[in-house]
Amino acid sequence: MKLSDKALADFREQGFVFLPELFSRAEAALLLAEARNIYASDREEVWRESSGVARTAFAAHTYNEAHKRLGAHPRLIEPVMQILEEQVYMHQYKINAKAAFDGDVWQWHQDYGTWQRDDAMPEPRAFNIALFLEDVTPANGPLLFIPKSHTVGVLDAGHDLETTSYPLWTLDRETVTRLAKTGGVEAPVGPAGSVVMFHGNLVHASPANISPMDRTIVYLSLCAVSNHIRAFKRKEWIAHRDFTPIRPMGDDCLDDLLPNQAA
């Protein structure tokens, strides 16, 4: 799959592009069911909120068949290859939950800031491409982006080890306020199956979910093979060390796992 000229222009100017309903509801429902099974498991890759509900599950593409296939899906892999003009590998794969009432905040941050500081990734030649597994609304903790903030480079950040269960390199209020005065703040919302692709330096966050509606998003962090990480301080299932180029599967790679296709 290739991005249109308009989508490419939006990504380069704004730092993100939103692709509504790129996957079917059936495909999203399959992946959501598998995510819930993963959240219910006792695996070290599953991080939990202080309340005990799941916050994120790392590396599901290494131990779950449906997510393994999603990790090589052409609708996600090929647009990143198109922009980077290079083959890519999976730097990180995670399924982020925002459980109804209990889903906690993700503070303001840049993903590449973490990849640079913790993993020694040389350049911001890595992007996130995220698939909504449930409807994302203004009420259930949507992603918040500061458009054009990807153009400012890597910003000073503090290592927050206390606010939530997951450590994060976060930006201070003054920096976020300054950037928002220029770029504003946007929240892509849409039905399950929608996709948002965003630059590794784009400043983003998400609020707590105090609504009665769950919100689950799966993220592929894809990096140019030549730009692979040089440091290995974090666990392998958080920052992968297999730099093998991903070979995109067929567009129908999830079809035989859908319930109505079962034998």
Backbone as CSV, one residue per row, in Angstrom:
resi,resn,N_x,N_y,N_z,CA_x,CA_y,CA_z,C_x,C_y,C_z
1,MET,0.834,-1.194,0.000,0.000,0.000,0.000,0.872,1.249,0.000
2,LYS,0.505,2.228,-0.780,1.224,3.486,-0.859,0.337,4.631,-0.373
3,LEU,0.971,5.600,0.306,0.245,6.795,0.703,0.015,7.695,-0.504
4,SER,-1.117,8.398,-0.507,-1.390,9.360,-1.570,-0.479,10.575,-1.408
5,ASP,-0.419,11.392,-2.447,0.379,12.614,-2.373,-0.102,13.516,-1.245
6,LYS,-1.424,13.592,-1.054,-1.959,14.428,0.031,-1.566,13.880,1.397
7,ALA,-1.660,12.555,1.549,-1.291,11.949,2.829,0.184,12.183,3.124
8,LEU,1.025,12.053,2.111,2.447,12.314,2.287,2.694,13.764,2.693
9,ALA,1.981,14.685,2.055,2.141,16.107,2.372,1.695,16.390,3.801
10,ASP,0.568,15.796,4.223,0.093,15.984,5.592,1.114,15.473,6.598
11,PHE,1.666,14.293,6.327,2.640,13.717,7.250,3.870,14.615,7.378
12,ARG,4.369,15.078,6.260,5.595,15.876,6.288,5.363,17.245,6.927
13,GLU,4.190,17.831,6.708,3.915,19.165,7.262,3.468,19.102,8.716
14,GLN,2.542,18.204,9.010,1.942,18.159,10.347,2.654,17.196,11.304
15,GLY,3.367,16.219,10.751,4.023,15.221,11.593,3.195,13.975,11.811
16,PHE,1.972,13.970,11.263,1.119,12.783,11.368,0.110,12.787,10.232
17,VAL,-0.431,11.614,9.957,-1.512,11.492,8.990,-2.514,10.476,9.526
18,PHE,-3.788,10.784,9.383,-4.868,9.931,9.879,-5.539,9.251,8.701
19,LEU,-5.686,7.918,8.778,-6.253,7.113,7.701,-7.473,6.365,8.238
20,PRO,-8.654,6.956,8.146,-9.849,6.338,8.741,-10.211,5.011,8.073
21,GLU,-10.612,4.045,8.913,-11.167,2.762,8.457,-10.254,2.055,7.447
22,LEU,-8.973,2.074,7.678,-8.035,1.385,6.786,-8.172,-0.129,6.920
23,PHE,-8.541,-0.588,8.112,-8.832,-1.998,8.357,-10.333,-2.143,8.622
24,SER,-10.853,-3.329,8.354,-12.273,-3.574,8.587,-12.545,-3.746,10.077
25,ARG,-13.799,-3.613,10.450,-14.171,-3.843,11.844,-13.915,-5.299,12.233
26,ALA,-14.084,-6.194,11.297,-13.839,-7.608,11.591,-12.369,-7.849,11.896
27,GLU,-11.487,-7.226,11.122,-10.051,-7.374,11.378,-9.688,-6.781,12.744
28,ALA,-10.239,-5.600,13.038,-9.965,-4.969,14.326,-10.496,-5.814,15.478
29,ALA,-11.685,-6.388,15.305,-12.277,-7.210,16.363,-11.444,-8.459,16.637
30,LEU,-10.914,-9.065,15.591,-10.038,-10.230,15.760,-8.821,-9.861,16.602
31,LEU,-8.163,-8.774,16.245,-6.954,-8.354,16.949,-7.263,-7.918,18.373
32,LEU,-8.437,-7.323,18.591,-8.841,-6.928,19.938,-9.075,-8.155,20.822
33,ALA,-9.733,-9.163,20.279,-9.959,-10.391,21.048,-8.643,-11.027,21.464
34,GLU,-7.680,-11.033,20.543,-6.362,-11.582,20.869,-5.658,-10.715,21.914
35,ALA,-5.818,-9.401,21.804,-5.221,-8.506,22.801,-5.793,-8.763,24.189
36,ARG,-7.073,-8.973,24.278,-7.687,-9.230,25.589,-7.187,-10.546,26.183
37,ASN,-6.975,-11.542,25.328,-6.390,-12.800,25.819,-4.979,-12.570,26.362
38,ILE,-4.224,-11.723,25.667,-2.861,-11.412,26.119,-2.907,-10.673,27.451
39,TYR,-3.780,-9.697,27.567,-3.898,-8.940,28.816,-4.258,-9.843,30.000
40,ALA,-5.017,-10.894,29.724,-5.447,-11.805,30.789,-4.359,-12.800,31.184
41,SER,-3.273,-12.824,30.433,-2.212,-13.792,30.694,-1.240,-13.259,31.744
42,ASP,-0.433,-14.163,32.255,0.581,-13.802,33.248,1.942,-13.808,32.564
43,ARG,2.212,-12.743,31.807,3.454,-12.616,31.055,4.197,-11.380,31.535
44,GLU,5.519,-11.424,31.507,6.289,-10.264,31.933,6.154,-9.113,30.943
45,GLU,5.756,-9.416,29.717,5.603,-8.359,28.721,4.363,-7.495,28.955
46,VAL,3.477,-7.916,29.835,2.245,-7.162,30.104,2.470,-6.282,31.333
47,TRP,2.424,-4.958,31.128,2.550,-3.993,32.221,1.148,-3.567,32.648
48,ARG,0.998,-3.302,33.939,-0.329,-3.007,34.484,-0.345,-1.662,35.214
49,GLU,-1.545,-1.060,35.231,-1.744,0.146,36.020,-1.703,-0.212,37.505
50,SER,-1.656,0.795,38.364,-1.670,0.535,39.799,-2.957,-0.157,40.241
51,SER,-4.021,0.024,39.442,-5.305,-0.628,39.747,-5.297,-2.110,39.394
52,GLY,-4.301,-2.535,38.603,-4.212,-3.929,38.174,-4.656,-4.175,36.752
53,VAL,-5.349,-3.219,36.124,-5.765,-3.404,34.732,-4.551,-3.249,33.825
54,ALA,-4.627,-3.831,32.639,-3.501,-3.776,31.706,-3.263,-2.353,31.233
55,ARG,-1.989,-1.990,31.116,-1.597,-0.705,30.531,-1.042,-0.915,29.134
56,THR,-0.127,-1.879,28.973,0.451,-2.160,27.668,0.976,-3.590,27.632
57,ALA,0.973,-4.161,26.446,1.557,-5.486,26.229,2.592,-5.356,25.131
58,PHE,3.832,-5.689,25.456,4.921,-5.574,24.495,5.089,-6.864,23.695
59,ALA,5.614,-6.679,22.474,6.134,-7.781,21.648,5.115,-8.871,21.343
60,ALA,3.839,-8.522,21.243,2.811,-9.537,20.967,3.034,-10.217,19.629
61,HIS,3.738,-9.573,18.723,4.006,-10.181,17.411,4.958,-11.363,17.512
62,THR,5.579,-11.568,18.658,6.505,-12.699,18.823,5.853,-13.912,19.460
63,TYR,4.625,-13.775,19.979,3.981,-14.914,20.652,2.495,-15.046,20.364
64,ASN,1.968,-14.263,19.422,0.552,-14.344,19.057,0.444,-14.309,17.534
65,GLU,-0.256,-15.281,16.950,-0.271,-15.416,15.495,-0.915,-14.216,14.802
66,ALA,-2.064,-13.749,15.294,-2.735,-12.632,14.636,-1.861,-11.380,14.664
67,HIS,-1.231,-11.131,15.801,-0.385,-9.936,15.897,0.934,-10.123,15.158
68,LYS,1.397,-11.353,15.039,2.567,-11.622,14.191,2.278,-11.199,12.751
69,ARG,1.103,-11.538,12.265,0.742,-11.180,10.891,0.551,-9.673,10.754
70,LEU,-0.052,-9.054,11.772,-0.205,-7.601,11.709,1.164,-6.926,11.648
71,GLY,2.145,-7.500,12.327,3.488,-6.936,12.320,4.173,-6.980,10.972
72,ALA,3.576,-7.663,10.001,4.111,-7.683,8.633,3.026,-7.290,7.628
73,HIS,2.004,-6.578,8.099,0.875,-6.248,7.212,1.267,-5.116,6.258
74,PRO,0.996,-5.282,4.960,1.435,-4.264,3.998,0.788,-2.900,4.211
75,ARG,-0.412,-2.869,4.803,-1.053,-1.567,5.029,-0.320,-0.750,6.085
76,LEU,0.502,-1.414,6.892,1.273,-0.712,7.916,2.753,-0.593,7.549
77,ILE,3.305,-1.638,6.979,4.738,-1.650,6.692,5.087,-0.789,5.481
78,GLU,4.332,-0.922,4.412,4.713,-0.273,3.159,4.682,1.259,3.215
79,PRO,3.725,1.901,3.916,3.794,3.370,3.995,5.058,3.881,4.688
80,VAL,5.536,3.155,5.703,6.757,3.580,6.383,7.960,3.396,5.462
81,MET,8.007,2.264,4.749,9.079,2.050,3.781,9.044,3.129,2.694
82,GLN,7.850,3.531,2.314,7.704,4.551,1.284,8.359,5.866,1.716
83,ILE,8.145,6.268,2.951,8.704,7.532,3.425,10.198,7.413,3.702
84,LEU,10.603,6.329,4.343,12.019,6.170,4.673,12.867,5.768,3.473
85,GLU,12.216,5.277,2.424,12.907,4.806,1.216,13.951,3.757,1.560
86,GLU,13.549,2.854,2.435,14.455,1.817,2.910,13.630,0.714,3.562
87,GLN,14.198,-0.465,3.648,13.556,-1.526,4.402,13.563,-1.192,5.892
88,VAL,12.602,-1.765,6.617,12.452,-1.443,8.032,12.453,-2.716,8.868
89,TYR,12.768,-2.537,10.152,12.648,-3.632,11.111,11.755,-3.161,12.254
90,MET,11.312,-4.098,13.092,10.432,-3.774,14.203,11.267,-3.370,15.410
91,HIS,11.275,-2.077,15.711,11.972,-1.630,16.917,11.152,-1.940,18.170
92,GLN,9.856,-1.744,18.051,8.989,-2.006,19.208,7.569,-2.295,18.719
93,TYR,6.901,-3.202,19.423,5.506,-3.536,19.122,4.778,-3.540,20.463
94,LYS,3.731,-2.759,20.550,3.001,-2.733,21.816,1.512,-2.518,21.574
95,ILE,0.717,-3.079,22.475,-0.728,-2.888,22.452,-1.090,-2.115,23.704
96,ASN,-1.462,-0.848,23.534,-1.764,0.013,24.669,-3.249,-0.008,24.977
97,ALA,-3.559,-0.278,26.217,-4.945,-0.291,26.682,-5.247,1.006,27.429
98,LYS,-6.465,1.481,27.304,-6.998,2.527,28.170,-8.315,1.983,28.704
99,ALA,-8.222,1.207,29.782,-9.405,0.561,30.327,-10.416,1.600,30.796
100,ALA,-11.695,1.290,30.609,-12.759,2.164,31.087,-12.543,2.496,32.561
101,PHE,-12.656,3.764,32.896,-12.526,4.305,34.250,-11.095,4.288,34.793
102,ASP,-10.293,3.273,34.439,-8.992,3.069,35.084,-7.778,3.296,34.187
103,GLY,-7.970,3.607,32.894,-6.830,3.820,32.007,-6.098,5.102,32.368
104,ASP,-4.811,5.004,32.667,-4.058,6.140,33.171,-3.491,6.986,32.034
105,VAL,-2.950,8.138,32.408,-2.378,9.107,31.478,-1.078,8.581,30.867
106,TRP,-0.784,9.022,29.632,0.566,8.971,29.067,1.004,10.423,28.951
107,GLN,2.075,10.776,29.632,2.511,12.158,29.716,3.021,12.660,28.360
108,TRP,3.191,13.987,28.248,3.711,14.583,27.019,5.147,14.123,26.789
109,HIS,5.417,13.637,25.576,6.746,13.106,25.285,6.966,13.006,23.777
110,GLN,8.204,12.712,23.406,8.586,12.342,22.046,9.127,10.920,22.097
111,ASP,8.676,10.061,21.230,9.170,8.691,21.255,10.646,8.614,20.862
112,TYR,11.052,9.394,19.877,12.448,9.313,19.482,13.377,9.777,20.601
113,GLY,12.919,10.683,21.447,13.728,11.083,22.585,14.114,9.887,23.438
114,THR,13.151,8.972,23.653,13.428,7.742,24.396,14.336,6.824,23.596
115,TRP,14.046,6.654,22.322,14.845,5.746,21.495,16.296,6.221,21.413
116,GLN,16.496,7.533,21.386,17.856,8.072,21.332,18.559,7.890,22.675
117,ARG,17.889,8.277,23.777,18.533,8.251,25.088,18.747,6.829,25.611
118,ASP,17.740,5.982,25.463,17.810,4.648,26.051,18.420,3.606,25.124
119,ASP,18.229,3.792,23.812,18.605,2.739,22.867,19.716,3.138,21.901
120,ALA,20.155,4.393,21.972,21.192,4.892,21.058,20.809,4.684,19.602
121,MET,19.576,5.044,19.264,19.161,5.061,17.863,19.769,6.307,17.227
122,PRO,20.522,6.175,16.148,21.300,7.307,15.637,20.481,8.517,15.184
123,GLU,19.423,8.292,14.414,18.661,9.393,13.831,17.162,9.107,13.971
124,PRO,16.316,10.135,13.831,14.875,9.920,13.913,14.293,9.336,12.629
125,ARG,14.930,8.290,12.140,14.428,7.584,10.951,13.611,6.378,11.405
126,ALA,12.606,6.686,12.226,11.713,5.665,12.769,10.379,6.334,13.052
127,PHE,9.310,5.653,12.698,7.972,6.212,12.854,7.070,5.227,13.583
128,ASN,5.998,5.766,14.130,4.937,4.931,14.690,3.777,4.855,13.708
129,ILE,3.201,3.681,13.606,1.965,3.544,12.847,1.020,2.721,13.709
130,ALA,-0.130,3.311,14.023,-1.004,2.797,15.067,-2.375,2.459,14.510
131,LEU,-2.909,1.342,14.962,-4.216,0.850,14.522,-5.186,0.875,15.694
132,PHE,-6.330,1.534,15.520,-7.366,1.558,16.555,-8.088,0.207,16.556
133,LEU,-8.052,-0.490,17.673,-8.782,-1.749,17.783,-10.193,-1.553,18.322
134,GLU,-10.452,-0.384,18.861,-11.804,0.008,19.300,-12.041,1.437,18.830
135,ASP,-13.293,1.864,18.841,-13.593,3.245,18.504,-12.838,4.171,19.459
136,VAL,-12.203,5.183,18.902,-11.536,6.201,19.715,-12.371,7.471,19.620
137,THR,-12.776,7.980,20.763,-13.662,9.137,20.831,-12.987,10.245,21.643
138,PRO,-13.564,11.460,21.644,-13.003,12.514,22.496,-13.070,12.176,23.983
139,ALA,-13.887,11.170,24.344,-14.137,10.885,25.750,-13.259,9.792,26.348
140,ASN,-12.689,8.896,25.525,-12.047,7.714,26.106,-10.519,7.704,25.989
141,GLY,-9.929,8.877,26.166,-8.469,8.959,26.223,-7.776,8.923,24.887
142,PRO,-8.175,9.777,23.917,-7.543,9.741,22.591,-6.110,10.248,22.641
143,LEU,-5.343,9.906,21.612,-4.024,10.503,21.438,-4.164,12.006,21.216
144,LEU,-3.268,12.767,21.811,-3.195,14.210,21.596,-1.870,14.521,20.903
145,PHE,-1.922,15.227,19.792,-0.737,15.598,19.035,-0.581,17.115,19.012
146,ILE,0.667,17.584,19.014,0.959,18.987,18.722,1.499,19.041,17.300
147,PRO,0.660,19.434,16.335,1.093,19.445,14.942,2.365,20.273,14.744
148,LYS,3.214,19.805,13.856,4.457,20.445,13.437,5.561,20.389,14.485
149,SER,5.282,19.806,15.649,6.310,19.754,16.691,7.444,18.803,16.336
150,HIS,7.248,17.974,15.302,8.332,17.076,14.870,9.491,17.826,14.241
151,THR,9.288,19.118,13.925,10.320,19.893,13.241,11.319,20.530,14.199
152,VAL,11.085,20.435,15.506,11.927,21.160,16.471,13.097,20.327,16.975
153,GLY,13.205,19.086,16.541,14.289,18.230,16.999,13.989,17.602,18.341
154,VAL,15.004,17.014,18.950,14.829,16.347,20.243,14.877,17.400,21.347
155,LEU,13.857,17.414,22.178,13.720,18.404,23.238,14.253,17.874,24.564
156,ASP,14.659,18.788,25.434,15.069,18.388,26.783,13.909,17.708,27.482
157,ALA,14.208,16.666,28.220,13.155,15.900,28.890,13.669,15.384,30.228
158,GLY,12.733,15.139,31.130,13.061,14.542,32.413,12.570,13.115,32.459
159,HIS,13.282,12.265,33.186,12.918,10.849,33.253,11.931,10.655,34.401
160,ASP,10.652,10.522,34.044,9.589,10.371,35.037,9.441,8.899,35.409
161,LEU,9.795,8.587,36.639,9.736,7.204,37.123,8.602,6.991,38.117
162,GLU,7.776,8.035,38.354,6.813,7.963,39.448,5.364,8.152,39.041
163,THR,5.098,8.953,37.996,3.709,9.320,37.699,2.848,8.111,37.361
164,THR,3.389,7.203,36.548,2.632,6.017,36.137,3.501,4.777,36.346
165,SER,2.941,3.630,35.974,3.667,2.369,36.148,4.779,2.189,35.127
166,TYR,4.811,3.039,34.078,5.810,2.893,33.018,6.715,4.118,32.985
167,PRO,8.047,3.948,33.071,8.961,5.096,33.037,8.968,5.756,31.670
168,LEU,9.065,7.092,31.651,8.960,7.816,30.386,9.787,9.100,30.471
169,TRP,10.440,9.452,29.347,11.122,10.734,29.234,10.078,11.783,28.853
170,THR,9.753,12.681,29.768,8.610,13.573,29.601,9.043,15.034,29.466
171,LEU,8.169,15.821,28.842,8.414,17.238,28.610,7.732,18.083,29.687
172,ASP,8.329,19.227,30.002,7.740,20.076,31.043,6.602,20.924,30.468
173,ARG,5.841,21.513,31.352,4.647,22.271,30.946,4.995,23.479,30.089
174,GLU,6.105,24.136,30.407,6.493,25.324,29.651,6.777,24.975,28.200
175,THR,7.462,23.867,27.975,7.781,23.444,26.605,6.513,23.100,25.838
176,VAL,5.632,22.338,26.457,4.384,21.948,25.798,3.529,23.169,25.493
177,THR,3.454,24.097,26.422,2.666,25.311,26.217,3.212,26.126,25.054
178,ARG,4.527,26.269,25.003,5.156,27.040,23.923,4.857,26.405,22.564
179,LEU,5.006,25.099,22.468,4.759,24.415,21.201,3.290,24.500,20.797
180,ALA,2.400,24.364,21.772,0.963,24.380,21.470,0.486,25.755,21.018
181,LYS,1.156,26.816,21.442,0.770,28.156,21.003,0.969,28.317,19.497
182,THR,1.918,27.558,18.956,2.168,27.605,17.518,1.368,26.553,16.756
183,GLY,1.406,25.319,17.243,0.800,24.216,16.492,-0.596,23.833,16.910
184,GLY,-1.026,24.292,18.110,-2.308,23.836,18.634,-2.201,22.408,19.128
185,VAL,-3.336,21.814,19.427,-3.403,20.417,19.856,-4.540,19.746,19.101
186,GLU,-4.269,18.588,18.520,-5.291,17.842,17.787,-5.398,16.425,18.330
187,ALA,-6.582,15.858,18.214,-6.838,14.497,18.690,-7.544,13.716,17.588
188,PRO,-6.822,12.895,16.831,-7.476,12.076,15.805,-8.432,11.071,16.460
189,VAL,-9.671,11.106,16.078,-10.662,10.164,16.602,-11.366,9.504,15.428
190,GLY,-11.849,8.277,15.654,-12.513,7.571,14.581,-12.831,6.148,14.972
191,PRO,-13.436,5.422,14.056,-13.884,4.063,14.364,-12.748,3.056,14.418
192,ALA,-13.030,1.921,15.041,-12.088,0.801,15.030,-11.688,0.492,13.593
193,GLY,-10.411,0.193,13.400,-9.888,-0.063,12.056,-9.170,1.124,11.455
194,SER,-9.291,2.296,12.092,-8.582,3.484,11.606,-7.118,3.416,12.007
195,VAL,-6.291,4.126,11.246,-4.843,4.107,11.458,-4.324,5.535,11.520
196,VAL,-3.373,5.774,12.403,-2.671,7.052,12.442,-1.178,6.764,12.404
197,MET,-0.477,7.493,11.560,0.968,7.348,11.411,1.599,8.647,11.873
198,PHE,2.614,8.573,12.760,3.201,9.810,13.248,4.708,9.707,13.430
199,HIS,5.354,10.838,13.241,6.810,10.958,13.268,7.349,10.685,14.667
200,GLY,8.544,10.126,14.739,9.134,9.796,16.028,9.393,10.998,16.913
201,ASN,9.518,12.218,16.333,9.754,13.422,17.130,8.477,14.196,17.434
202,LEU,7.327,13.734,16.968,6.089,14.462,17.218,5.748,14.411,18.703
203,VAL,5.491,15.561,19.297,5.123,15.631,20.710,3.680,15.161,20.867
204,HIS,3.480,14.211,21.767,2.141,13.649,21.941,1.935,13.163,23.368
205,ALA,0.681,12.862,23.677,0.288,12.402,25.005,-1.092,11.781,24.878
206,SER,-1.632,11.298,25.984,-3.052,10.928,26.025,-3.536,11.045,27.462
207,PRO,-4.758,11.551,27.641,-5.288,11.734,28.990,-5.806,10.427,29.566
208,ALA,-6.080,10.446,30.841,-6.696,9.296,31.492,-8.082,9.039,30.905
209,ASN,-8.484,7.801,30.939,-9.808,7.418,30.450,-10.735,7.205,31.647
210,ILE,-11.585,8.183,31.918,-12.560,8.024,33.002,-13.954,7.751,32.444
211,SER,-14.005,7.490,31.134,-15.290,7.143,30.520,-15.596,5.665,30.774
212,PRO,-16.817,5.227,30.468,-17.141,3.805,30.609,-16.792,2.978,29.373
213,MET,-15.972,3.543,28.455,-15.643,2.870,27.198,-14.148,2.580,27.127
214,ASP,-13.796,1.318,26.893,-12.390,0.955,26.702,-11.836,1.598,25.434
215,ARG,-10.504,1.747,25.398,-9.825,2.243,24.202,-8.519,1.477,24.056
216,THR,-8.373,0.728,22.968,-7.183,-0.098,22.747,-6.575,0.243,21.388
217,ILE,-5.261,0.478,21.377,-4.541,0.823,20.152,-3.274,-0.021,20.087
218,VAL,-2.980,-0.581,18.911,-1.730,-1.325,18.717,-0.763,-0.451,17.921
219,TYR,0.483,-0.391,18.390,1.513,0.473,17.803,2.656,-0.366,17.255
220,LEU,3.038,-0.084,16.024,4.263,-0.618,15.452,5.252,0.535,15.353
221,SER,6.381,0.421,16.019,7.455,1.403,15.891,8.475,0.814,14.929
222,LEU,8.523,1.368,13.728,9.316,0.807,12.640,10.504,1.707,12.345
223,CYS,11.669,1.097,12.235,12.912,1.839,12.075,13.629,1.398,10.803
224,ALA,14.255,2.341,10.116,15.094,1.996,8.972,16.187,1.037,9.421
225,VAL,16.422,-0.002,8.643,17.385,-1.031,9.034,18.770,-0.431,9.281
226,SER,19.183,0.522,8.452,20.507,1.134,8.611,20.613,1.971,9.884
227,ASN,19.471,2.295,10.478,19.395,3.181,11.641,19.175,2.408,12.937
228,HIS,19.489,1.118,12.923,19.190,0.270,14.077,19.878,0.765,15.345
229,ILE,19.334,0.372,16.494,19.849,0.831,17.783,21.247,0.277,18.044
230,ARG,21.989,1.032,18.837,23.365,0.646,19.157,23.536,0.248,20.627
231,ALA,22.585,0.567,21.485,22.676,0.234,22.910,21.579,-0.761,23.258
232,PHE,21.853,-1.602,24.232,20.921,-2.682,24.566,20.666,-2.714,26.077
233,LYS,20.273,-1.551,26.603,20.031,-1.420,28.041,18.659,-1.949,28.441
234,ARG,17.698,-1.833,27.534,16.338,-2.258,27.866,16.131,-3.715,27.462
235,LYS,15.122,-4.333,28.031,14.835,-5.729,27.713,14.566,-5.876,26.222
236,GLU,14.936,-7.040,25.670,14.811,-7.259,24.236,13.374,-7.164,23.760
237,TRP,12.419,-7.500,24.622,11.024,-7.420,24.192,10.465,-5.992,24.267
238,ILE,11.258,-5.055,24.778,10.873,-3.639,24.738,11.565,-2.947,23.564
239,ALA,12.855,-3.170,23.405,13.627,-2.589,22.300,14.319,-3.737,21.569
240,HIS,13.760,-4.126,20.446,14.185,-5.353,19.774,15.587,-5.260,19.189
241,ARG,16.252,-6.415,19.154,17.629,-6.489,18.657,17.737,-7.321,17.386
242,ASP,16.596,-7.715,16.851,16.565,-8.422,15.573,16.319,-7.380,14.484
243,PHE,17.346,-7.086,13.700,17.269,-6.030,12.701,16.949,-6.567,11.308
244,THR,16.409,-7.768,11.255,16.038,-8.373,9.976,14.949,-7.544,9.299
245,PRO,15.108,-7.189,8.030,14.062,-6.426,7.345,12.743,-7.194,7.316
246,ILE,11.661,-6.488,7.545,10.338,-7.092,7.498,9.930,-7.288,6.040
247,ARG,9.474,-8.486,5.727,8.937,-8.757,4.393,7.409,-8.691,4.484
248,PRO,6.786,-7.671,3.877,5.334,-7.553,3.977,4.615,-8.790,3.451
249,MET,3.596,-9.214,4.179,2.766,-10.332,3.760,1.721,-9.834,2.764
250,GLY,0.836,-10.715,2.359,-0.255,-10.326,1.479,-1.300,-9.513,2.218
251,ASP,-2.054,-8.716,1.475,-3.056,-7.860,2.107,-4.148,-8.669,2.806
252,ASP,-4.332,-9.919,2.412,-5.372,-10.762,2.994,-4.833,-11.664,4.107
253,CYS,-3.697,-11.294,4.708,-3.021,-12.217,5.629,-3.801,-12.505,6.903
254,LEU,-4.774,-11.693,7.240,-5.582,-11.948,8.436,-6.855,-12.732,8.131
255,ASP,-7.180,-12.887,6.844,-8.493,-13.396,6.473,-8.793,-14.777,7.042
256,ASP,-7.829,-15.697,6.988,-8.138,-17.056,7.419,-8.228,-17.185,8.943
257,LEU,-7.938,-16.096,9.671,-8.099,-16.105,11.125,-9.430,-15.518,11.569
258,LEU,-10.139,-14.884,10.653,-11.436,-14.295,10.981,-12.456,-15.382,11.281
259,PRO,-13.334,-15.158,12.233,-14.288,-16.217,12.636,-15.113,-16.790,11.505
260,ASN,-15.570,-15.944,10.570,-16.415,-16.452,9.497,-15.634,-17.206,8.434
261,GLN,-14.262,-17.219,8.596,-13.431,-17.981,7.658,-12.959,-19.300,8.249
262,ALA,-13.278,-19.517,9.513,-12.795,-20.730,10.186,-13.426,-21.972,9.573
263,ALA,-12.645,-23.014,9.511,-13.154,-24.271,8.939,-14.099,-24.943,9.907
